[in-house]
C-alpha cells in the first residue's frame, strides 16, 4: 500500500484494529465461515460505513432475495437506506423456465444474463464498496471448475479495476472446498463459532500488516462486535516511578517502603486469609492521594465486598461514591478473555485508574474456556504495567497450611512482587502470617510476621523470630508475647 492510500474502515472498531486501520482500497477479501458465523453482518457493517461517508455501495445478493436481506438486516439494527441492491437470487420463474433451455444449457443462459446485469449496475452507480453474498453461486453458472475460476477471477478484477473494494462470502464444505477462492483474493477472513463463543482471524492480507491470532466476536441486536486480543504495549507510557505505600507502617517495613508504581504484585494464600483485604488496603491509601482504583471480582458480589471492608475500617462505599474506586462484579462465563481485556483497557485508558486488582486468578481462568491463562494474563499485566498501572493479582491456593506454593497455574514469573499469607497454629488457635518472597526493584524483609484483621483495619505484628516451620505446617519454638 502506498503512503497516500487511505484504508477503508470496516465499520467495526475492533475489526479495524485487527486490520491495522481497515481494508486496503481496491482489493478483494474473502469472508469464509459456516452458516450463522456472522458473514452477512460484517458485510452490512462494511456497506453501512460507506453510506455514512457518502460513498456509493452495492450489495449483490445471490442467495437470499432483497426483501429477506433487508428484513434480517433490520433485525440486527442496520438501516439499509442508501445501500443499492442487485438481486441475483433465483426467483420462482427459474424452475418454470428450465424446460426452455433446449439449445444452450441453463448455466450458459443464466451466466450471460447475470454478467449483463452486474456490468450494467456497476457502470450505473460506480460503487466504491461491493459486498457479494455468496460468490460461490457462480459455481452453478459455470460448466466446470476451470470456467468457475476463470469467471470469478475476471469478475473480481472487473470490480477492483472499476475502483471498488470487494468483500465476498463463500459457502464451503468438505465436499465443495473454497481453496480456489482463497488463492484469488487479497485477504482471507475466517469466522467460526463453537459452544462457548465466536472467533475471527486473518490468515492472508496482502499489502498491509494485521493483528495475528484468533479474536473474540459477538453478534448482538446492534450488530457485530469484535474484541481484539490484547497486545502488550511496545513502548511504555511515561509515568513517575515511585513507591506506593499501603498505609500500614509495619507492612511498608516488610516491603521496604511499599510496592512500586507500574509493577505487578501477586498476593497468594488460602481461602479467607485476607488476600482481598490486603489489596484493597493499597487502594484505600491511593484514594487518599486522589487516585482511582478498580477491582474486578469474579467470586464475590459487590455488596458483600463493600460490607466486609466497611466492617474493618476500609471505607469502600465512600471511595465508590467519590469516584476513587470502582468494584466490577464479573460473571466469568459471560465474557471471553478478549472481552474482559477490553473492559480493563477502557478503564485504564479512559478513567486513568492507577491500581487494578483481579480477584481472583482462579475466577479469571474460568473465563478462558479451556485456554491457557498464562498468555492472556501476561498480555493483560504487561499492557497495564507499561501504562504505569499497578497490578494486583489475587491468587488462591488450595493448601490451608504447609508446602509453600505461590500459584497453581504457573504465573509467578509475571510478578515483580510476591506477597504470601499463610495460616499457622499457635496455642491451639489458628493465626495468620505474612511474608514476601520476591521484590524485583528493591530489597525486602526476609522474615515472617503475624497479621491480624481487626475492626480497626489490618494490624501487622513484630517478626515471628522465635517460631520456625510455619511454611511446613508444623511450626515449632517458644510462644511469643503479643506485641
N, C-alpha and C positions, 0 to 999 in steps of 0.2 A: 504494500500500500504506500502510495506517495505521501509526502508530508502534507500536501494540500487536500488529500482525500479525507472527507469527514465521515465518520461511521454513522450508520443509521441505527437509532435506538430500537430495541425490540419491543418497547412499551412496558417492559417488566424490569424494575430497578435491579433486582438480584441477578437477573439474566444478563443485563448489560455489564454487570461487574464480572461475571464469568467470561463474557466475550471481550472484556477489556475495552468497553466503550460501545459495543454494538456490532452490527453486521458491516462488513466491507461492502461498499456500494457496487452494484452491477455484477454481483456474484450470485451463485445458486447454492442453496442449502437444503439438505435432506433432513426432514424430521421423521425419525423411524421409531416405531413402538407398536405394541399390540393395541387392539381396540380399547378405548377407555383410558388411555395413558395421558391424554391432555393435548394431543397434537393440534386439534382444531382450535382449542382455547389459546394456545400460543400463537397460532396464525391470526386469530382475531385481535389479539393484543398488537401484533405486528402491523396489521392494517389500520386499526383504530389510532395508533400512534401517528401513522402517516396522515390520516384525516385531520388530527389535531394540528399538524404542522402545515396544513394547506396543500398536501400532496394529492395527486390522483392515484387511487389504489384500486386493485381489481382482485376479486375472489372468483377463481374458476372452480366451480363445484361440479365434480364429475361423479360423485356418489349419491349425495342427498339432494333433493330439489331445493331451490332457493327458499321457499316458504318454510321448510323444515329447518334449514340452516339458520334463518333469521329467528325462528322461534327458540331454537336451542341457544343461540347467542344471547337473546334477551333473558333467558333463564340464568345466565352467568353474569348478568349485569351490563352487557355490551349494548351500545347504541349503534345500530348498523347504518344510520343515516350518513351519507357521504361515501359509503362503500359501494362500488359498482360490482354487479354480479354477472357472470357469464355461466348460465346453467347448461351444462353438457351432460347432465344425468339422464339416464334412459327414461323415456316417458311411456305412457300406455299405448302409444301408436307403434312403438318399436316392434313389439311382438307381432302385431297385426300385419306389419309390412314385411315380415321375414319372407313370406312366400313370393313377394315381388322381385326378390333378388335372384333372377334366373340366369342372367349373363355374367354379372360380377358377384363376387362374394359379399356378404353383409359387411365384413371388415373393410373391404376396399371402398364401398359406397359410403359407409359411416365415416371413414377416415377423411375422405375428400370433403365431406360436409363439415366435419369438426375443424379441419385445418382452415377452411374458409371463414368459419365463424370466429376462430381465435384471431386470425390475421386482421379481420375487419375490426374487431373490438380493440385490439392493440393500437391499430392505426388511428382509431377514432378518439380514444381517451388518453393515449400516451402515458400509461401509468409508470410511476417510479417504484411502486411495490406491487408484487403479484404473489398471491397465495394459491397454490394448486392442491386440491384435496379430493381424492388421492391421484397421483400421477400414474399409478400402476394400472388405472383403467385403460391406458394406451395399449396395454398388452393385448386387450381384446379387439383392438383396431389394427393389429399387426398380424401378418400371415405367419411369421416365425420370430424367433428370438433376435436374429440378426436385424430384421426390419424394425423390431421394437427399440433396440439400442440406437440404431441409426436415426429413427424418427424422434426419439426422446432427446438425444443429444442435439439434434438440429433444432428442436423446439426450445430447449434451454438457451442455446446460443442466440436464437432469434429474439428471445425476450431480453437477455442481457445486452445484446447489441442495440436494442431499442431504448436502453437506459434504465431497465427495470432491475431491481434486486428481487430475487425469486426465492420463496420459501415453499417447498413442496413436501407432501407426505407420501409414505408408501404403505401398502398392505402386504405383509410378507408372512411366510410360514416356512416350515421345513421343506414342504413340497414345492413352494414357489419363493425362493430366497430373493433378496434385493441386492445381491452383491454387485450386479451391473450398475445399478443406480449409485452405489457408493463410489464407484470409480468415476462416474460422470460429474459429480457435484464438487463444489469448492469447500463444503463443510458438512460434517455429519453430526447430528444432534440425536443422542439416544435417550429415549424415555422408557422407564419401566416402573411397574408397581408390584408390591408384594403385600403380605398381610399387615405389616407394620407401617407402611407408608409408600411414598413415591420418590424416585430419584431421577435426576437429569445429569447427563455428562456429555462431553465433546471428545470425539476421537480423531477428528480431522478439521483443520481450519486454515486454509491457505491465505497467505497474505497478512497474517496477524498472529500475535501470541494469544493465549487464552489460559484460563484457570483449569488446571488438570484436576482429575478426580471426580467422584460422584458427589452431587449436591442435592440437598433435600428439596422437595417440591410438594406443594399442596394445592388442590383445586377447591376454591371457596365460592360462595354465592357472588363474590365480587371479582371473579376471575382467577387467574393462576398466580400463585406466589412462589418465589424461588428463594432459597436461603443458601448462599454460597458457603462452602466450607471455609472456616476462618483460617487465615494465614498469619503467622507472627509477623509483626512489622519489621521491615528490612532495616529501617533506621529508627533509633529511639527518639521520642519527643523530648524536648528539653524540659527538665524539671530539676528542682533543688534536691540534691542528695543529702538527706538528713536523717537523724534517728527519731523515731516516733515513740513517745512514752506511753506506757499503759495506764499511768495514773496511780499505780500501786508501787510505792518506792521499793519494796522488797522484791517484787517481780522484776522491776527495772534493774536491780542489782544483779539478779541471776543472768539477765540478758546484757549486762554491761551497758545500760542506758535505754534499752528497748529494742525494737526491730526497725530496720532501715526502710525508708520510703522506696517504693519500686521493687520490693522483694516479695518472694512467695514464702509463706510460712505454713508448715503442716502442724496442726495440733492433733495429737494422736492419743487415743486412750479408749477404755471400755465404756459401755453404756452408763450414763448417769454420773460420770466422774467430774464433769464441769467443763467440757471442751467448748461448747457453745458459749457458755457464760464468760469464759476467758477471752474468746474472740470478741464478744460484744463489749467487753471492758475497754479494749482498744478503740472501739467505735465511740464509746461514751467520752473518752478523752479527746477524740477527734472532733466531736460535736462542740466541745468546749473551745476548740480552736476555730470554729466556724466552718468545718469541713464536712462534706456529705459522705455517708457510707450506705452500703446496700447489703442486705442479707438475702440470699436465695436459700430458702428452707425446703427441702424435699420430704422431710419426715414429720415436721411439727407444724401445727396450724399457727397462723399469725397471732391469734388471740392468746393461745397457750404460751407462746414465746413472750408476748408482752406481759402477761400476768406473772410469769415466772421471774422475769427480770425485775419487774416492779417490786416483787417481794424481797429482793436482795439489794435494793437501793440503786438500781440502774434504771433511770427514768426513760425507758424506751418510748412510752406513749408521748411524752413531751418532745422527745427527739424527732418522732414521726411528725407531730403537729407543726414543728418549726421547720420541717423540710431537711433536717440534718440526717435523717435515717429513713430508709425505705426497706420494708420487710415484704419480700415477694414469695408467696407460697406457690411452689411449683409441683404440679402433678407429673411425675416422671414419665408416664406412658403417653402423655399428651403431646410432648414436644420431641422432635428429633434433636440430635446433638447440634446440628446446624441452626435450627430454630432457636435453641437455647443460647447458642453463641451470639446470635443476632440481638437477643434481648440484652445480654451483658454488654455487647458492643455499643448499643444505643445508650445504655445507662452511662457508660464511661465517656462516650463522645459527646452526648447531648447534655447530660446532667453534671458532668465533671466530678463524678464520685471519686473519692480518694482511697477508700478502702472497700474491697469487695470480698465477701465471705460466702463460700459454698458449703452448705451444711445439709448433707454430708456427701463425701465421695461415693459412698455405697448407694445413696439415693440417686446421685448423678449417673452412676453406672447403669441403673435401670433404664434410663432414657436412651441408652446406646443400642438397645435391642440386639445384644449379642456382639456388637462391635468392640474393638479394643479400646478401653478407656484411656490408655496411656497417651496415644497420639492426640486424641481430642483435648485432654487436659493440658497436654504440652502446648498445643497451639493457643488455647484459651489463656493459659497462665502467661505465656510469653507475650501475647498481644497486650495484656494488661500491664505487666511489669515494665515493658518497653514504653508504655504510655505514662509511666510514673505512678501507676496504681499499686497499692499494697494489697496483696492477695493473701487470704487466709483460707486454707483448705482443712475442713474438719474431717478427720478420718477415724472411724470406729473400728476397733479391733475386737475379736471375739473373746479372747482370754481375759478374764477378770483380773488375774494377777499372775505374775511369773512369766518367764520366757519372753523377754523384751522383743516386741515385733512392732515396727512402726506402721507399716501398711501391709495389706494383703493383696494388693493389685500392682505392686512394683512401681510406685510413683515417687518414692523418696528422693530420687535423683533430681526431681523438679524443684525441690525445696532449697531455698537459701538458708532457711532456719527450720529446725525441727524441735518442737516442744512436746514433751510427753507427760501424761498424767497416768498414775497407777494407784490401785488400791493396795493397802497393806494392813496387816492386823497388828494391833498393839493393845495390850491389857484387855484382850478379849473384845476389842472394838475395831470395826472396820474404818480405816482412815485413808487419807489421800496424800499422795506425794507428787511433786512436780520436779522436772529436771529438763535440761537442754542437752540434746545430743549433737546438734550441728548448728553452726552460725558462720556463714561464709565470709561476712565482711568485718567481723570483729571477734575478739575473744569472748568467753562466757564462763560462768561459774560451773565447775565440774561436779559439784556435789548435789545431793537431793535435799529438798525442803518439804516439810508438811504444808499442805494448803487446805484452808477451810473456807467454805462458802457460808457466810452468815447473813443475817438480816441487815447487816450494815455494809455488806459487799464482800469482796474477795480479801481474805487475810492469808498472807504468806508468812510462815514462821521461820525460826532460825534453822540453819542446816542440821540435818539428821546425821551428825558426825559420829555418834556412838552406836548407830544401827547399820548393819550391813546385811546384804542378801535380800533387800527389798524387791529387786527385779527378778529374783528367782522364785518369789512367792513364799519364801521361808525366812523372814527377817530374824536376825539374832543380835544380841547386845543388851546393854543396860537401858532401862527406861529413861527417857528424857523428862525433865520437868517442863511443864508448859511455859512458853516464853511470855 
